[in-house]
């Protein structure tokens, strides 16, 4: 009845959408995970440390992307969540003697609580640049708290974190930590992917696209703004917990503005709004400084140049290059 | 008939923004299966009327009843979930999403995937999602726009966007649809087809359609009842024929002779 409306005046009509039977994207993800199980065979203690750091940053970047990419809010509270997660684990392990595996989830929950706190200005209608500056202040305020709560955080000397154990097994080497980190990272990234490819994730993206229209479809927009902040805080809190045991000492300076800019750059380089992009961005930017280590004094220059080149030629991030060859990695807000 | 004869009833609705009287004492009611057009010159308060019904603006005075219950003062998402759905004058599609995803988002309240089940990839959450995808595809087919499924909404033509937005609005089977200028910017043949779709929604599905429209010829052909707004007041209500002969309406549109 509405053929004319459907086709408009297009001349070259595209063929009917194909239903692909083989999930290429999923197959590649599984292959990458299986392949990564063998990474410790090829690394030494230092390179393995870098790989572990990548896993931490994958979570950081994936969660940051939920807020700035999917919800579309300039909420720069990521480094606050990161520090809060790290300090929670540091305090639980150093002061209370909890093992790492018990401290991980509480760190996530405290991160989520910080996420809830950070969502309040956004709910009150503070958006865009105003939200950006408020959330930046949140991160800086937390750094002040770490420095000045010496009784608990030991101030700028930092909080030593005992060696991690996992269900009684001491994680002696970087390779031991790797397998535990890998497990956590896979679970959390999978849960995030499930979230985004559901009605909950669609509601979050709908709010970014048109908040009024989202409400007109029965979506309680405030709930989903809170949900995005909660989940982001939870995931970055867990990343902070992993970071604490990885570095072995939680210091306030780890959570400064430069750190935040790195998180932001990971999302930008990977591709704003894309979960696989966030993973790619985290891996690329954690690894890149290692490339330039042989040129002392030029590291920042090369890194800056790399950033500019990527954003100049791939404004939609590295993921846009991947999507060109493997369309499965395009954002899809539903399961098929 | 179990359905009350008056699906929507406005009783003396006024909306004032400071000293500006956007709407003054507007009353009318809408029945199931009826296409009711709201016309009037620019600034007459048509969109404010829609905003007052759907919860985007709180009426300063008066009451809005839907299925016999007061709905004024409720949040837009609550009113929508009760069964009042709308489209927007300047296009309410989610540009980043595909057509299918837009319609799926329209099915938000109908998709029963719990948050925890979703995070853990539970079977029930997955099957609810699959069921919604299948239902969304059925709706696209019903509206003959199934070949647009994978197109990003921002790449669609004006007519296609209107069709998708109407599909998304009607997706949950809401008994009342408010369409804010669905035909703006469309060529006359496309406009006629759109009107045919709207008429079919009303006659075949018993949906009550409230429609803001500037294209008078389209309204005269397609509407059952016309409400004329001018300066925030409902100055006339009647069938297209009655409105055509109404002296006051002619004055409002043509100015005093």
Interface residues (C-beta under 8 A of the other chain):
Chain A: X1 X2 X3 X4 X5 X6 X8 X9 X10 X13 X14 X16 X17 X190 X191 X194 X195 X197 X198 X199 X200 X202 X203 X205 X206 X208 X209 X210 X212 X213 X214 X215 X216 X217 X218 X219 X220 X221 X227 X273 X331 X332 X333 X334 X335 X336
Chain B: X54 X56 X75 X76 X77 X80 X81 X85 X86 X87 X88 X92 X93 X94 X95 X96 X97 X100 X101 X104 X105 X106 X107 X108 X109 X111 X113 X115 X118 X119 X120 X121 X125 X126 X129 X130 X132 X133 X143 X144 X145 X147 X148 X149 X150 X157 X159 X160 X162 X163 X168 X169 X172 X189 X190 X193 X194 X196 X197 X200
